């Protein structure tokens, strides 16, 4: 896919994604599907730390994102970067998940990429093997590591971690264009299937043309189960086109 776009670097500031009306009724998350409480990773302030510590951490993470070679980052995932936007936002869901002040300003990275088929290869077979292996050794039901899965809408959703960040990507394989947004949830590592859970990160409304891959990325603050879904815009609200889950 090529529409002659040149790579450009956009630095945007804002208050994050506004609440989005969904075109379906979301079922309340059962306790077994809710994200379990976990400690923050080393380098992330402890839940309840003073606001000054969180602000210093957020500034350091933003500076690291500014210094990242995003072309190389995309290439490492088998993709060609077409556009990158680093946006400031106040994401209450993300903040509360790590025990930070609700009004903490953090950053989100949005990427438009052209990814080859190998980068978005569906790995259901590996997931089944992983699930079978872990079921005998522990209570884990979700596979672990980077994963891709086909969605009900014509596309592939991928969920991965790298360089201290979590990435959720969706490649559109249909014709024409679609509009929607990506959302990452925290889920229990013992859930079955790939449900939605407690919202962790919501991307902005975006448009995909055939062959486009759009990715959202945020600093990984704790280990555990994650779920990434594509929400497609419909006449009224949005509908869930499916996703992929993994322990990251």
C-alpha positions as CSV (number, residue, x, y, z in Angstrom):
1,X,0.0,0.0,0.0
2,X,1.3,3.4,-0.9
3,X,-0.4,6.7,-1.1
4,X,2.7,8.8,-1.5
5,X,2.7,10.1,2.1
6,X,6.0,11.3,3.6
7,X,6.8,10.6,7.2
8,X,6.2,13.6,9.4
9,X,6.5,14.1,13.2
10,X,3.6,15.8,14.9
11,X,3.7,16.9,18.5
12,X,0.2,17.6,19.8
13,X,-1.1,18.6,23.2
14,X,-4.6,18.0,24.4
15,X,-6.7,16.6,27.2
16,X,-7.0,13.1,25.6
17,X,-9.9,11.2,24.2
18,X,-13.3,12.4,25.2
19,X,-15.9,9.9,26.4
20,X,-17.2,8.0,23.3
21,X,-20.8,6.8,23.0
22,X,-20.9,3.2,22.0
23,X,-23.4,1.7,19.6
24,X,-23.8,-1.4,21.7
25,X,-24.6,-2.1,25.3
26,X,-21.5,-3.1,27.2
27,X,-22.0,-5.8,29.7
28,X,-20.7,-5.1,33.2
29,X,-17.3,-6.8,33.7
30,X,-17.6,-9.9,35.9
31,X,-15.0,-10.2,38.8
32,X,-13.3,-13.0,36.8
33,X,-12.7,-10.6,33.9
34,X,-11.6,-7.5,35.9
35,X,-7.9,-6.7,36.0
36,X,-6.3,-7.9,39.1
37,X,-4.3,-5.5,41.2
38,X,-0.6,-5.7,40.6
39,X,2.5,-3.8,41.6
40,X,4.0,-1.2,39.3
41,X,7.1,-2.2,37.4
42,X,10.6,-1.0,38.6
43,X,11.1,2.7,37.7
44,X,7.4,3.5,38.0
45,X,6.4,5.4,41.2
46,X,4.5,3.3,43.8
47,X,0.7,3.8,43.9
48,X,-0.1,6.8,46.0
49,X,3.3,8.5,45.6
50,X,3.4,12.3,45.8
51,X,2.3,14.2,42.7
52,X,5.8,15.6,42.3
53,X,7.2,12.1,41.8
54,X,4.6,11.2,39.2
55,X,5.1,14.5,37.3
56,X,8.9,13.9,37.2
57,X,8.3,10.3,36.0
58,X,5.8,11.5,33.3
59,X,8.3,14.2,32.1
60,X,11.1,11.6,31.8
61,X,8.8,9.2,29.8
62,X,7.8,12.0,27.5
63,X,11.4,12.9,26.9
64,X,12.2,9.3,26.1
65,X,9.4,9.2,23.6
66,X,10.7,12.4,21.9
67,X,14.2,10.8,21.7
68,X,13.0,7.6,20.2
69,X,13.8,6.8,16.6
70,X,10.2,5.8,15.6
71,X,11.3,4.7,12.1
72,X,13.6,2.1,13.6
73,X,10.9,1.2,16.1
74,X,8.4,0.4,13.4
75,X,11.0,-1.4,11.3
76,X,11.8,-3.7,14.3
77,X,8.1,-4.7,14.2
78,X,8.2,-5.4,10.4
79,X,6.6,-2.1,9.5
80,X,7.4,1.1,7.6
81,X,6.5,4.3,9.4
82,X,4.3,6.8,7.6
83,X,3.3,9.1,10.4
84,X,3.9,9.5,14.2
85,X,2.1,11.8,16.7
86,X,3.1,12.2,20.3
87,X,0.3,13.7,22.2
88,X,-0.1,14.9,25.8
89,X,-3.2,13.8,27.5
90,X,-4.9,13.4,30.9
91,X,-6.1,9.7,30.8
92,X,-7.9,9.0,34.0
93,X,-8.2,5.3,33.3
94,X,-4.4,5.0,32.7
95,X,-3.6,7.1,35.8
96,X,-5.9,5.2,38.2
97,X,-4.6,1.8,37.0
98,X,-1.1,2.7,38.2
99,X,-2.2,4.6,41.3
100,X,-1.2,8.1,40.0
101,X,-3.2,11.3,40.5
102,X,-6.3,11.3,38.2
103,X,-5.2,14.6,36.6
104,X,-1.6,13.5,35.8
105,X,-0.6,14.5,32.2
106,X,1.1,11.7,30.3
107,X,1.8,11.1,26.7
108,X,0.5,8.7,24.0
109,X,2.1,7.7,20.7
110,X,-0.1,7.2,17.6
111,X,1.6,5.6,14.6
112,X,0.4,5.1,11.0
113,X,2.3,2.2,9.5
114,X,2.5,0.0,6.4
115,X,3.1,-3.5,7.9
116,X,4.0,-6.6,5.9
117,X,2.0,-9.8,6.4
118,X,4.7,-11.5,8.5
119,X,4.4,-8.6,11.0
120,X,0.7,-9.3,11.5
121,X,0.6,-13.1,11.1
122,X,-2.1,-14.7,13.1
123,X,-0.6,-17.0,15.7
124,X,-3.7,-18.9,17.0
125,X,-1.8,-22.2,16.9
126,X,1.0,-20.9,19.1
127,X,-1.6,-19.4,21.5
128,X,-3.4,-22.8,21.8
129,X,-0.1,-24.5,22.6
130,X,0.8,-21.8,25.1
131,X,-2.6,-22.1,26.7
132,X,-2.3,-25.8,27.0
133,X,1.1,-25.7,28.5
134,X,0.3,-23.1,31.1
135,X,-3.0,-24.8,32.1
136,X,-0.9,-27.7,33.5
137,X,1.7,-25.5,35.2
138,X,-0.4,-22.6,36.6
139,X,-3.8,-21.0,36.5
140,X,-3.0,-18.9,33.5
141,X,-5.6,-19.1,30.7
142,X,-4.2,-16.3,28.5
143,X,-1.1,-17.0,26.3
144,X,1.8,-14.7,26.9
145,X,4.0,-12.6,24.7
146,X,3.3,-10.7,21.4
147,X,0.2,-11.9,19.6
148,X,-2.0,-11.2,16.6
149,X,-5.5,-12.4,15.9
150,X,-8.1,-12.0,13.1
151,X,-11.0,-9.8,14.0
152,X,-14.7,-10.1,13.0
153,X,-14.2,-7.0,10.8
154,X,-11.7,-7.6,7.9
155,X,-8.4,-7.1,9.7
156,X,-5.8,-8.2,12.2
157,X,-5.3,-7.0,15.7
158,X,-1.8,-7.3,17.3
159,X,-0.8,-6.7,20.9
160,X,2.9,-6.5,21.9
161,X,5.4,-5.0,24.3
162,X,8.9,-3.6,23.5
163,X,11.3,-1.1,25.0
164,X,9.1,-0.5,28.1
165,X,6.0,0.2,26.0
166,X,2.8,-1.6,25.1
167,X,1.6,-1.5,21.5
168,X,-1.9,-2.2,20.1
169,X,-2.1,-2.3,16.3
170,X,-5.0,-3.0,13.8
171,X,-4.4,-3.7,10.1
172,X,-7.4,-3.1,7.9
173,X,-7.8,-5.7,5.2
174,X,-11.1,-4.6,3.7
175,X,-11.9,-2.3,0.8
176,X,-12.5,1.4,0.9
177,X,-12.1,3.0,4.4
178,X,-13.4,2.6,7.9
179,X,-13.4,4.9,11.0
180,X,-13.1,3.9,14.6
181,X,-10.7,3.8,17.5
182,X,-8.4,1.4,19.4
183,X,-8.8,0.6,23.1
184,X,-6.6,-1.4,25.4
185,X,-8.1,-3.1,28.5
186,X,-6.6,-4.7,31.6
187,X,-8.0,-8.3,32.1
188,X,-7.3,-11.1,34.4
189,X,-4.7,-13.5,33.2
190,X,-7.1,-16.4,34.0
191,X,-9.9,-15.3,31.7
192,X,-11.0,-17.5,28.8
193,X,-11.5,-16.1,25.4
194,X,-10.7,-12.4,24.8
195,X,-13.2,-10.2,26.6
196,X,-13.0,-6.4,27.2
197,X,-12.2,-5.5,30.8
198,X,-11.1,-2.4,32.7
199,X,-10.2,0.4,30.3
200,X,-6.4,1.1,30.3
201,X,-5.9,3.3,27.2
202,X,-8.2,4.7,24.5
203,X,-6.9,6.0,21.2
204,X,-8.4,8.8,19.2
205,X,-10.9,8.4,16.3
206,X,-9.0,7.4,13.2
207,X,-9.6,6.5,9.6
208,X,-8.1,3.4,8.0
209,X,-7.7,2.8,4.2
210,X,-7.2,-0.6,2.8
211,X,-3.8,-1.9,4.0
212,X,-3.3,0.7,6.7
213,X,-2.0,-0.3,10.1
214,X,-2.7,2.1,13.0
215,X,-1.0,1.7,16.3
216,X,-1.4,3.2,19.8
217,X,1.4,2.9,22.3
218,X,1.8,3.9,26.0
219,X,4.4,3.2,28.7
220,X,3.9,-0.2,30.3
221,X,3.5,0.3,34.0
222,X,2.6,-3.2,35.3
223,X,2.7,-6.8,34.1
224,X,-0.4,-8.9,33.6
225,X,-3.3,-9.5,31.2
226,X,-4.1,-7.1,28.5
227,X,-6.8,-7.0,25.8
228,X,-6.8,-4.8,22.7
229,X,-10.0,-4.2,20.6
230,X,-11.0,-2.2,17.5
231,X,-14.2,-0.2,17.8
232,X,-15.7,0.6,14.4
233,X,-17.9,3.7,14.0
234,X,-21.4,2.9,12.9
235,X,-24.5,5.1,12.4
236,X,-25.0,5.6,16.1
237,X,-21.9,5.0,18.2
238,X,-19.4,2.3,17.8
239,X,-19.4,-1.5,17.6
240,X,-16.7,-4.0,18.8
241,X,-15.0,-5.6,15.8
242,X,-13.0,-7.9,18.0
243,X,-9.5,-8.0,19.5
244,X,-6.6,-10.0,20.9
245,X,-5.5,-10.8,24.4
246,X,-2.1,-11.7,26.0
247,X,-0.2,-11.6,29.2
248,X,2.5,-8.9,28.8
